[in-house]
């Protein structure tokens, strides 16, 4: 690599500084544009600033500090690099798992910086690259976790692996001049700044896009799907049922919900809605769908389920809610329709209309499940009357 030995260290340093400042500016602009979601960038941004400070330490020290002071600013470079890489590793973890305790990050990064500062001039020079290797392993681990969800995480893992390879070579290096090691370090810093920033931003943008997409089809209060998200999936399941199997829907309405809001307050009403969703989800299969249809109404979609099976599910949810000891107590009524019924014939509009009609009938007596056309009687009440002995 003859060309490598002829690279001007000053030119490399200048390019390194320009690249580092550019990447930091991009991150700052991104953070300002995120608004309430900016917290997911802050930890990584602190790490980027620390790495930028490490790049600027020597040239700024030469420019600003008097020669008579004889201060060697290069001694703070390694501590800043260690702390910066650790903050970036934690920034990946925050993006993957959510908020973390900043106190722990601050304590660990300060400990790394202090240890690096102490060992720099007193212990074998290979100790510092060994510390960098340990932080690199943390970078690779967190990047691999990100890479399971975002392809930018894979880019981060590749960049961290290159960084680790260089540090391993530094630990085992022999016979390399300080100038050669310095050139390699500058090139490596530029590679890391470019690829790590690109990888992190891709992860961030994909995470935000996924969250926005999920928020668009999710009811913010209950966590159930909203009508916008539920309808396309219901259409898909109807088409599948037309070719293979059956499908039933359960349209539920919480009884006396307005009274709960008026007497106990809307926060209590919100908790009732959330409790209904939590209890209902516990009674459903992984393939079933639950969505908030509007107000206190919820729609349960049961693929490959007959009318009788849907009635069983609705009654199981009723029993689960009745056994819940939390106050306030509440009940719900339900209208059930099946896609294969003669009235429906796998027509989505008819399916929902029939379920709505039966819910209207069920609401007359409350805490009732209606799955057939006719007078205001539930499936359960009809069965009970048929079992009574003739007088």
C-alpha positions, 0 to 999 in steps of 0.5 A: 500500500505505497499510496497509503504511506504518501497520504498527507496527515494534515490533509487526512485530519482536515477531511476527518474534521470536515466529515465529522462536523458534517455528520454532526450537523446532519444529526442536529438538524434531524433531531430538531426536526423530530419534535417529541420523538427527539429523545430517541436521538439524544444519546447517539448525538452525545456520542457523536459530539464526544467523538467530534471533540476527540477530533478537535482536541489536538488542532484546537489545543495547538491553536488556542493554548499558549505554547508556554503552557505545555499542555498535551491535548492528545492525552484526552483523545482516547478518553473522549473516543471511548466515551463517545463510542459507548454513548453511541452503543447505548444510542443503538440500544435506546433506538431498539428498546426505548428509553434508558437510565441516563445516569448509568450511561453517564457513570459508565462513560465517565469511568471509561474516560477516567480509566483511559486517562489513567492508563494512557501514560502509566501502563502498556500502550496496548491496554487502550486498544483493548478497552476500545475492543471491549466497547467495539464488542458492545457496538457490534452486539447492539448493531446486530440487535438493530439489524434484526429489524432495520437494514441500517443496523447491519451497516452499523454492524459492518462498520463496528466490525471494521473498527474492531478489526483495526483495534485488534490489529493495534493490540497485536501490532509490532513495528508500526510507526506512530505516523502510520498508526495515526494515518490508519486511525484517521481513515478509520474515523472517517469510515466510522463517521460516514457509515455509522451516521448513515446506518443510524439515520436509516434505522431512525427513519425506518423506526419512525415510519413503522411507528407512524404506520402502526399509529395510523391503524391503532386506537391510541386509547385502547391499543386495539386496531381502529376501523381504518386498520381493521377494514382491509384485514376484514376484507382479506379474511372474507375473501379467504373465507369464501375460498376456504372455511368460514368467518364470523364477526362479533359486534360488541357494545358496552352497556350503560357506558354513558352512565359510567362516563357521566357518574364516574368521569371520563378517566374511569370510562377510559379505564373500562374501555382499556379493561374490555380490550385487555380481557377480550384479547385474552380470550382470542386466538392469534389469528383473531382480530379486535378493533375499536369500531367507534365510541364504546363499540368493538368488532371481533373478527374470527376467521374459520369460525362458525356461528356457534363458535363465535357465540362461545367466544363472546360468552367466554369474554362475558364470563371473563369480564364478570369474574374481574373484581376491578371496579367499576363493574360493567357488561356488554351486549353483542350481535354476531353474524357469519359470512356463510349465512344465507342473508350474508353470502360473504358480502362485507356490507351485509355481514356488518349490517346483520351483526349491527341489527342483532346488536340492536336487538341485544341492547334491549335486554343488555348483557346479551348475545344475539346470533339469530334473527327473530325476537329480542332473545339471546342465543343463551336465553333461547337454549335455556328456555328450550331446556325448561320442562313443559308445565 
